[in-house]
Amino acid sequence: MTEKTVTSQKWYSSPAAQEYLVYLSVILLSSVLLISPVTFQLEVTTPTKDFVNRIRSIPQGGVMLWDESSFVTGYYTQGQISLYKLFFDQAKQRAVRIIFISSCVDGPMAGAMINKQLEVQDTTGLKYGVNYVNLGWQPGFELVLSAIAKDIQTVTKADAYGTAISDLPMMKGLTTQNIDLFAFNCGVSCDPWMRQWVPLGKPILMQGGYALISQASGYIQSGSITAYLNGERGYVEMERMTGYISMRTALFEATNIMGPYSIILVIVCNISYMLQKRRKQRGQ
Amino acid sequence: MSFVKQKELAIILFIAPVLFLLFNYYTGISDPVAKELVGWGSILWNFSMLIGTYTMFKYLATNMVQRKKDSEYSAILFVSFFAYIASMYAYPAGYDYILTNFQTPLQMGLLVGTFTNYTMLYRGARTRNWLGVILLMSSILFALRQIPIAGQFWRGFTVIGSWLNDVPNAGVMRAITIGMGVGLVATLVRELTGKETHYLGE
């Protein structure tokens, strides 16, 4: 008669238990931040300084275009509030005119986000249609970028609120060549923007996630992208530089704990995998 | 077969505008016509969304009529779609309420991958050879570049991470970008000569 041998498994060996431990530690570490945020001095890096300074050096009375094509989470967290404040400060201090538009490939949510962001901005002393316009979300993605590059007047016949472009004082007689600076954020590769806007020979600013900025390294090094905000850190550095602190700075503090935790998790995973392999080899 | 139905007409309808836009780009001749053509492209993009919507509804309607599994979700999708559209025109405040309090949080909820990401890190970030170790170490050093606490411990993390981004990463991304560009041009040449017809759905 054969005897069954039952090997006892330690409680933490099962995949389910390990996952519970990972989830529990994530929750506990996140809770620490509620009690006491882990704050460290943040050095503002050169790319962020270049980005802010470039916006601040738009000529007096100049025109800038901002393409809001980021992911939709910003709609809820109002993550762009500090950046828009920086734009509007230029409008108030140096009469810079701003065109807001969205060519977001994900759909009209980015356009809705522009509306939401504009609602919370302090536009005292500024007039819609004279100092800034919101052209809303335009379908077509790269077609929109191409239309902007060819002639800004052909992008749309009406703004986000239904007003005809011809009725907006700021847009009368405005051509693409009059725009002094192009800026965008994106949730996808920046290639379409580069294809359509680089031939214009104007400064181009980019705001995007770490991975997208890494992808854009070639354009950055060649000077096609004049300046950029490097992911979440870049944005928070911008907030530190301008003094416009928002929820994003508070949320960024979490990376001081969760970032090292992820790295430790990866190291633990690899060590445990190595030990398992050795045990199997010895068992054989 | 009628010429209108033939594949060649579709190819001509594709090639002619492309050649014209290329001609306009390099010569600057007929700018107004080119702008109009690009504008028509945007209009066609809108119509393609209508086609997508129609296809989706056809699929959902088939589900409901044939009482397939989970067909009740198709009914929910129908009702919510039309309710959303109707509120946008008839009751904009309601539309804004749905957008702010339902759609956005639900969409964000789908995006929250915190626990999944950590599980994936724990299960999937296993290196099986020396190249994997090098990749993993590079990723860790690159991540440390972004974390303020790392820079406080040792400035070298920032320096090494920046070097990784500016030298090997930038070099590879340049190669990939150029490769993509060459590939795009090659694909365009094939499309203009009629050898590539994927845009016809073939």
Interface residues (C-beta under 8 A of the other chain):
Chain A: P15 Q18 E19 V22 Y23 V26 V38 F40 Q41 L42 E43 F71 V72 T73 Y75 Y76 M109 A112 Q138 P139 G140 F141 L143 V144 S146 A147 K150 D151 T154 D191 Y210 S214 Q215 A216 S217 G218 Y219 I220 Q221 N230 G231 E232 R233 T255 N256 G259 P260 S262 I263 L265 V266 V268 C269 N270 Y273
Chain B: D31 A34 K35 V38 G39 G41 S42 W45 N46 M49 L99 T100 T104 P105 Q107 M108 L111 T114 F115 Y118 T119 L121 Y122 R123 A125 R126 T127 L136 I140 F142 A143 L144 Q146 I147 P148 I149 A150 G151 Q152 N165 D166 N169 A170 M173 R174 T177 M180
